[in-house]
Amino acid sequence: MHNVMKTIIRIITVSAFIGVYLFSISSLQAADKVLEFDLPKPKFSGTPVPIKGIPHLEKTAQGARPDFKVPSDVELVSEGKEVTSSDDWPIIGELEFLTDGDKDADEGYYVELGPELQWVQIDLEASKEIFAIVLWHYHSQARAYHDVVVQVSDDPEFGSGVKTIFNSDHDNSAGLGRGKDKAYIESYEGKLIDAKGVSGQYVRLYSQGNSTDTMNHYLEAQVFGR
């Protein structure tokens, strides 16, 4: 009887090991797609304004952005989804511009919210496993936005289950916690944020003015998940 039990335990152990191994192999095989998205045309206009007073500004990247791999079944899940905001009456544009697919920096493609801390929120309609968010604030001028914070939750009020995936607020001036991510200069490539598979139905993006003026702007935010 003792030998029979030992044999059964060995079989269970080997089966478990094989299961973990096969799961690991399938996971590696799933992460075989390079994230692809359309980029707008580069466009700088007007006289460049020096970006000052941001000690935690990341250096401008040189060359093409490295490939970003995601599982093969990941897709764009934010296109056409409803957008709400802390500013009920945008100064320029419409909130739906944020998920309409247009990333051009010309007039008529961006939404401008009022000064101070503002947020926009995308409802994905169901909880998704999110792997990447690509964000365009405004790229016709080299500028950096203050206190960029990106959070995900299943609570539309963001009162519980909040997960922060990006935070460039180094001094907690937005009141959302001190962030370790660097502020960055806007470009036509947008900002690619690694969401690391975090789950949630709602994506909320904060900013608190920029290095040029006190307003908050959004061209597009694309969420990639499954």
N, C-alpha and C positions, 0 to 999 in steps of 0.2 A: 504493500500500500504506500509505503514511504517513497519507494522508487517511482511509482506511478505519479505521485504528487510532484516530485522533482521534475519529471518529464513534462507534466502539464505546465509547470511554472516556466520551464525553459521555452516551451512552445509559445506561451503568452509573451515572454520577454522578447523573443526573436520576432514575433509578429508585430509587437509595438515598435521595435527598432526599424523594421522594414517600413511600417506605416509612416514613421517620422521621416525616414530617408526619402520615400516616394513623395511625401508632402513637400519636403525641401526642394527636391528636383523639380516638381511641378511649379513651385513658386518661382524658382529661378527661370524656368522656361517661360513663365507668364510675363516676367519683366523684360520683355524683348522688343519693346516698341519705343522709338524715339518720339517724344512729344513734338507734334507739329502744329503750327498755327500761322496764319497769314499776318505779315507785318505791313504796316502802312509805309508810305513813302517818307523818308526823312524830310523834315521841314523846320528850318530855323528862320525866324523873321525878326526884324528890328535890331537894335543895338544890344549886344550881349550885356547882361547886368551881372556884375561880380557877385558871387555867392559868398557872403561873409557871416560870421557869427555862428557857424555850425561846426563845432570842434570834432564832432563824431561823423563827419561826412566821409563816405567811402570814396576811394580813388576811382576815377573813371576807368572802366574796363577797356583793355586794349584787345582788338581783334574780335572774332566771332564768339558768341556765347557758346560754351560747351554743350554738347548734347545732354538732354535730360530724359532719362528712361523711366517709363511707367509700365504697369501691366498691360498686356495686349488688349484687354477689354475696357480700358479707360477711355472716356470720350468727353466731349464738351457737354456739360450738363446745365449750363446757365443761360444758353441762348434763348432769348424771348421771355425769360422768367420775370416775374413781377419785382419791381424795385420800390422800396419805401425809403424815407429819409428823415433825419432830425429836422430838416428845413422843409416845411410843407409847401413853401412858395419859392422855388428856385429863381434866382435873379435872371439867369439865362438858360435856355434849353429845357429839356424834359428829362425826368428820371429814367424813362425807358431807353434813353440813349446809352445807358450803361450796359445793356445786354442786347443791343441791336446788331452787333457785329462790326460797326463802323468805328475805325480807330484813327481816321484822318484828323489832323490838327486844325483844319480850316474852321471858319465860323459856321455855326449850324450843326456841329458834330459833338459839342461838349455841353455839359450841364455845369452851371456855376452856382454854388451854395454860398450862403452868407458867411461872415467872418466868425472867428473863434472856433471852438471845437464843434465839428459836424460829423455826421456819419451817414452812409448809405447802406442799405441792407437788401440782399438778394434772397428770395424765397425759392429754394430748389424743388419745392412741392413734396419732397420726401427726403428722409435722411439718406445721405450719400457718403460713400467712402471717398474722401477728397485727397488727391495726390498733388495737385498744383493749382495755383492761382496766378494769372498773369494780369497785371494792373497797369493801366495807362491813366495818369492824371491829366497831363497837358505837356506836349512835347514840341511845340513850335518855338519854345524858348528854353534855354538851359536854366532850370530852376530846381530847387529841392523843397519838398513839402515837409512841414513840421509834424511831429508826433503821429507818424503813420502807424496805425495799429490795425491788424487784421485778426478777427476772432470768428469762431464757429460755435454754433450751439443748436440744440433741438428746441430751445425755448425762444420764441419770437421776441420776448422782452429782455432776453439775455440776463435774466436774473439767476439762472442756475445752469450748471453743466457747461460753462463757458470755457472754451479752449483757445488760447492765444497762439497763433502760428507765426506772427511777425509783430515786432514792437520796436520802433526806433525812437521812442520817447525816453531819452536817457536820464531825465530829471523828474519824471512822473508829473509833468505839468498838466497832462490830460486826466490824471487821476485814475488811470487804468493799470498802474504798476510801472516800475522802472524797467525799461527794455534794454536789451543788449545788442539789438541789430543796429546797423549803421544807417544814417540817412543817406539818400542817394540822389544823383542828378537825373532828372527825367530825360528819356530819349525815346525815339520811335520804336525801340525794341520792347519797351515796357519793362516792368519789374516782375521777374519770375520768382514766385515764392514756393518753396518746398513745403507742402502741407503734411507730408509723411503719413498719409492714409487716415488722417483724423476724420471722424464721422460727425455729421450734423446736417440739418435741413436748412439752416440760415447762415449766411455769411455776412458779417458786418465789417465795414471798412471805415476807419476814422482818419481824420486829418485836422490840422489846426493852422490853416493859412500856409503860406509858402515864403520863400526867400525874396519874392518880388512884391507881393501884396498880402493882404489879410484874408483873401478869399480862398475857397476850396473848389477844385475843379475835378471832373471825371469825364474821361472819354469812353472808356470801356473797362470792364472787369470780366475775365473769362475764367470759369471754374471747371476744372477737369477732374472727373471722378467716375464712380460706378455704383 
